[in-house]
Amino acid sequence: MSKDALLAVPNVWKPELYKIQLDAPTPKPVLCERDDIMGPTRYGKEYHGTMDYKECEQMLKDKPDGSYLVRRSPGADNYYTLSLRFGQATKHFKIFYCPEKGHYLRENFKKFETVEEMVADGLVDFYMRLHAAPILKEMMSQTKKCYEQSPYMTLHRRKLRSLCKPSKLPMVQDSLESADTEIADDRDGGAKGADQEQFEKSDTHDNAYPEYEKQHAFKTHTFKGLNWCEFCANFLWGFTSQGVKCDDCGFMAHFKCSELVPAKCVPDLKRLRGIFGVDLTTLVTAHKCRIPFIVKKCVEEVENHGMLQEGIYRISGFADEIEALKMALDKDGEKADVSAQMYSNINVIAGVLKLYLRLLPVPLITFQSFPLFMESMREKSIGEQVIALRNAVKALPPAHLHCLKYILEHLNRIASHHTINKMNEHNLATVFAPTLIATPQHMTDLSQEISMLAALISHCHAIFL
């Protein structure tokens, strides 16, 4: 890239909020000079014993912003009081402590290891709302091309164009919350918008695998060092729980910005710990495939060497060999050897396939779509049941639909040899019902689920047109 081209690229990150945080006042504990006051060990010399708010305000009235002390209010039972100087006024807060959680203001608020960290985070929050209100208001009022112009799209546009199809974002509205007197608030100044425009038309790409929509797996995160929101480009301010981070792709955002991020998570293979217990949509998206490689490998081996095996899928393989193959697949992925030369007992391969499906966090027949499958069996005629099942499978996420179709067609081929392998549709459904459907452990009567699954196996070619 030429120097002129580099100069033409606009700045991705916005430094204003970071600069404002640098100017925020810092914690200044007001130390108690009396030696006869003994307080909880979690508090240091900033603890002043029992003190009412008038005496406290008198002590702090000439102190600079950021000055604070901890006291016990008269009559207080299960809490202490944090008194903090900010904006030429003294603010008072009930504070609590739990050894497992740390210091906090409320049960659903941020947790801190020390009172000083709590004060530092609160001072930044106060200072931001006081001095960054125009920036926060502008962030809230964004309405057009928020995601297309986000740092994430700017930095990963080519990758996302090849993996994501255009989609329209949902309308989301919000207004800037007014300032209050709560320290350690989870407000984050994220951006809200409405009626997001479509992605730019993607380049021609390989249609060998389908394009899935996948929600981000956002979790509250405490960022170390300096970090910026990948949606609005503004600084993630504060000292703890500054925002959220996607477990699957690493996308970082303010809490409210994360509500606007579309379902375009592109998982990073480096973040996936093996394949067992990984969400199906996450796995196929990360591997750019329609069917998980473990399912294809196991099905191919069973069809090559186990179609005529009596009791296939019903007879269990050796547990230690199944565990060894599971570990190999988690470690080596597609390079793992599942051939007959390596595992002569085909029941081991069949057992690993069942184990993989059983460990899916969301079962192949998802929780949301399961009632539709069961309702379809109330139809009187087989033809009506097939039509109802055809509608039920359409409610599945694409990854689940494709994988279920692949599995059912495989089981249909197994059942076609039932005179030899003794595994007809009902027998196969009996084995796979607890695997493909999320059933409570205490539930012992699966007759209805088995009948539904047997119908899926028998009529799969008519259901999946």
Secondary structure, DSSP 8 states (H G I E B T S, - for coil): --HHHHHHS---S--HHHHHHHHS---EE-----SS----TTS-TTEEEE--HHHHHHHHTTS-TTEEEEEE-TT--S-EEEEEEETTEEEEEEEEEETTTEEESSTTS--BSSHHHHHHHHHHHHHHHHHSHHHHHHHHT--SSTTTTSHHHHHHHHHHHHH-----------------S-TT---------SS------------SS----B---EEEE---S--B-TTT--B--SSS--EEEETTT--EE-HHHHTT--SB----GGG---STT--HHHHHHHHT-SS-HHHHHHHHHHHHHTTT-TTTTTS---HHHHHHHHHHHHHHGGG---STTT---HHHHHHHHHHHHHT-SS-SB-TTTHHHHHHHTTSSSHHHHHHHHHHHHTTS-HHHHHHHHHHHHHHHHHHTTHHHH---HHHHHHHHHHHHB---TT----HHHHHHHHHHHHTHHHH--
